[in-house]
């Protein structure tokens, strides 16, 4: 249904969507916090349920070490949006991606800190034991969080 709405708008082209994502700027506080954490020696990866084209742009602009995006767009040969691919089991997928990262870097999952804001972060919060809920509205996410913050800048006091 969402795909049809986008298609009917006439703006659902690969180039149009790429331009929209390229124009989006991360919040200044996100850039500052990422720079601070990198200076402290943290490796920063984005693990997101968002669309890959978008997450790639944000990762590039923030200068993070890498990313995982768990949704994607499929386009036809003319560049029109054909389908939105979304993985329904986001919590499980994020845990597997986290496991890939900790294996890659030779650390334990309990050494990873995960910042999240939605219910699809619950499983990875449980896995790390170091989930930081930011702007969370989900009571279940807050319950499993190690810490709860309202602003990314509060990470300065935690990490």
PLY file of the C-alpha trace (Angstrom):
ply
format ascii 1.0
element vertex 159
property float x
property float y
property float z
element edge 158
property int vertex1
property int vertex2
end_header
0.00 0.00 0.00
2.80 2.40 0.90
4.58 1.60 -2.36
1.40 2.45 -4.32
1.05 5.77 -2.52
4.64 6.68 -3.38
4.20 5.56 -6.99
1.06 7.67 -7.38
2.92 10.76 -6.17
5.07 10.72 -9.30
8.16 11.34 -7.17
9.03 7.74 -6.44
12.07 7.48 -8.66
15.49 6.23 -7.73
17.04 9.60 -8.54
14.36 11.57 -6.70
14.63 9.45 -3.58
18.43 9.58 -3.69
18.25 13.40 -3.86
15.88 13.53 -0.89
18.16 11.34 1.21
21.26 13.28 0.13
19.66 16.54 1.25
18.93 15.31 4.77
21.45 16.48 7.32
22.05 14.68 10.62
21.32 16.72 13.70
24.37 18.78 14.73
24.39 17.09 18.15
24.67 13.69 16.45
27.74 14.84 14.55
29.29 16.25 17.72
28.62 13.11 19.76
30.00 10.83 17.04
33.17 12.92 16.82
33.52 12.83 20.62
33.07 9.04 20.76
35.51 8.47 17.91
38.09 10.61 19.72
37.59 8.41 22.79
38.38 5.34 20.66
34.89 3.96 20.07
34.04 2.26 16.80
30.62 3.40 15.71
28.28 1.38 13.53
24.71 2.17 12.66
22.28 -0.76 12.87
18.96 0.48 11.60
15.62 -0.73 10.37
15.59 2.21 7.95
16.09 2.14 4.18
19.63 1.36 3.08
20.00 4.40 0.80
19.12 6.66 3.72
21.30 4.90 6.30
24.24 4.98 3.88
23.91 8.77 3.53
23.67 9.30 7.27
26.64 6.98 7.91
28.71 8.87 5.35
27.81 12.27 6.77
28.52 11.18 10.35
31.77 9.47 9.39
30.96 6.25 11.23
32.88 3.01 10.73
30.04 1.20 8.98
26.36 0.39 8.95
23.64 -2.20 8.58
20.29 -1.20 7.10
17.40 -3.62 7.26
15.09 -2.15 4.65
15.66 -1.42 0.99
13.93 -0.15 -2.09
13.68 -2.02 -5.38
13.47 -0.05 -8.60
12.43 -1.08 -12.11
14.62 -0.53 -15.18
13.18 2.95 -15.66
14.21 3.89 -12.12
10.70 3.87 -10.68
10.03 2.50 -7.23
8.77 -1.04 -7.51
8.85 -2.42 -4.00
9.85 -1.71 -0.41
11.67 -4.58 1.29
11.31 -4.61 5.07
12.48 -7.34 7.42
9.75 -8.13 9.90
11.98 -9.63 12.58
14.06 -6.50 13.19
14.98 -7.40 16.76
16.45 -10.77 15.78
18.18 -9.31 12.73
19.83 -6.60 14.81
21.09 -9.17 17.30
22.67 -11.19 14.46
24.27 -8.05 13.06
25.62 -7.17 16.48
27.07 -10.68 16.78
28.77 -10.24 13.41
30.35 -7.01 14.59
31.62 -8.28 17.93
33.07 -11.34 16.22
34.74 -9.12 13.61
36.34 -6.98 16.31
37.02 -9.74 18.82
35.00 -8.31 21.67
32.16 -9.65 23.81
28.60 -8.52 23.29
28.68 -7.13 26.83
31.42 -4.72 25.71
29.15 -3.16 23.09
26.92 -0.20 23.83
23.75 0.10 21.77
21.79 3.32 21.48
18.21 2.84 20.32
14.80 4.39 20.36
12.19 1.81 19.43
10.76 -1.56 20.30
12.83 -3.24 17.58
15.88 -2.50 19.76
14.66 -4.51 22.75
16.38 -7.77 21.82
19.74 -6.13 21.19
19.45 -4.23 24.49
18.98 -7.57 26.23
21.91 -9.07 24.33
24.41 -6.34 25.25
23.15 -5.43 28.69
24.24 -1.92 27.70
21.27 -0.49 25.83
20.77 3.24 26.02
17.22 4.33 25.24
17.05 7.79 23.70
13.73 9.61 23.29
12.04 6.28 24.05
8.29 6.03 24.26
8.18 2.25 24.66
7.90 1.22 28.30
9.30 -2.21 27.45
12.39 -0.66 25.86
12.85 1.58 28.90
12.52 -1.45 31.16
15.35 -3.38 29.46
17.57 -0.31 28.98
20.80 0.05 30.91
20.37 3.82 30.76
17.69 6.20 29.53
18.41 9.61 28.02
16.45 12.37 26.35
19.31 13.84 24.33
22.31 12.33 22.56
24.44 14.89 24.35
23.79 13.02 27.59
26.14 10.34 26.22
29.01 12.62 27.26
28.17 11.79 30.88
27.89 8.05 30.27
30.65 7.12 27.84
0 1
1 2
2 3
3 4
4 5
5 6
6 7
7 8
8 9
9 10
10 11
11 12
12 13
13 14
14 15
15 16
16 17
17 18
18 19
19 20
20 21
21 22
22 23
23 24
24 25
25 26
26 27
27 28
28 29
29 30
30 31
31 32
32 33
33 34
34 35
35 36
36 37
37 38
38 39
39 40
40 41
41 42
42 43
43 44
44 45
45 46
46 47
47 48
48 49
49 50
50 51
51 52
52 53
53 54
54 55
55 56
56 57
57 58
58 59
59 60
60 61
61 62
62 63
63 64
64 65
65 66
66 67
67 68
68 69
69 70
70 71
71 72
72 73
73 74
74 75
75 76
76 77
77 78
78 79
79 80
80 81
81 82
82 83
83 84
84 85
85 86
86 87
87 88
88 89
89 90
90 91
91 92
92 93
93 94
94 95
95 96
96 97
97 98
98 99
99 100
100 101
101 102
102 103
103 104
104 105
105 106
106 107
107 108
108 109
109 110
110 111
111 112
112 113
113 114
114 115
115 116
116 117
117 118
118 119
119 120
120 121
121 122
122 123
123 124
124 125
125 126
126 127
127 128
128 129
129 130
130 131
131 132
132 133
133 134
134 135
135 136
136 137
137 138
138 139
139 140
140 141
141 142
142 143
143 144
144 145
145 146
146 147
147 148
148 149
149 150
150 151
151 152
152 153
153 154
154 155
155 156
156 157
157 158
